[in-house]
Structure formats: C-alpha cells, structure tokens
Amino acid sequence: MSVYQTLYTQQQEKVQQEVEGAVSILEHFHQLQLSGKIIEKQAQEQAISILSSFRYDNNNDV
C-alpha cells in the first residue's frame, strides 16, 4: 500500500468515526424525545447545539 493510500484510508476512518459519533448524538436525543423526557423542539435544539461545535482535526466541521 502506498503512503497516499495509507493516509487516505486513515482520513476515511477518522471521518467515519466522527460521522458515527454525530449519528449517535442524534439517536440519543431522538430517544429522549420518543420517551417523552423532552419535546421534539428541545431535542432538535440540543442536538444542533452539540453538533454545531462538533469538529474533527480541530478545524473541520463534521
């Protein structure tokens, strides 16, 4: 495997982990809403608040 391919694969894995983290956050707030602990608007606002600060490599938005 070339250096380029190795770096590319590593970057893909980082992005995949970040996307999975974002999905997990969305699922968490969706479950809170479904259980009646918070209303839909609160779930959306809280998820947006967290995801808006989500970054990978300290600079890049997810």
C-alpha positions in Angstrom: 0.0 0.0 0.0 1.4 3.4 -0.9 1.8 6.3 1.5 -1.0 8.1 -0.2 -3.4 5.1 0.1 -2.4 4.7 3.8 -3.1 8.4 4.5 -6.3 8.3 2.5 -7.5 5.3 4.4 -6.6 6.9 7.8 -8.6 10.0 6.9 -11.6 8.0 5.8 -11.5 6.1 9.1 -11.4 9.4 11.1 -14.3 10.9 9.2 -16.3 7.6 9.6 -15.8 7.7 13.4 -16.9 11.4 13.5 -20.0 10.7 11.5 -20.8 7.7 13.7 -20.4 10.0 16.7 -22.8 12.5 15.2 -25.4 9.9 14.4 -25.1 8.6 18.0 -25.9 12.1 19.3 -28.9 12.4 17.1 -30.1 9.0 18.1 -29.7 9.9 21.8 -31.9 13.0 21.5 -34.4 11.2 19.4 -34.8 8.6 22.0 -35.2 11.2 24.7 -38.0 12.8 22.6 -39.7 9.4 21.9 -39.6 8.6 25.6 -41.3 11.9 26.4 -38.5 13.2 28.5 -38.1 16.2 26.2 -40.2 17.6 23.4 -39.2 17.5 19.7 -38.1 21.1 19.6 -35.9 20.6 22.7 -34.3 17.5 21.1 -33.6 19.4 17.9 -32.2 22.4 19.7 -29.9 20.4 22.0 -28.7 18.2 19.2 -28.0 21.2 17.0 -26.1 22.9 19.9 -23.8 19.9 20.3 -23.3 19.2 16.6 -22.6 22.8 15.7 -19.4 22.6 17.8 -18.5 19.1 16.5 -15.1 19.2 14.8 -12.5 16.7 13.6 -8.8 17.6 13.4 -9.7 20.7 15.5 -10.7 22.8 12.5 -13.1 20.9 10.2 -16.9 20.7 10.6 -18.5 17.3 10.6 
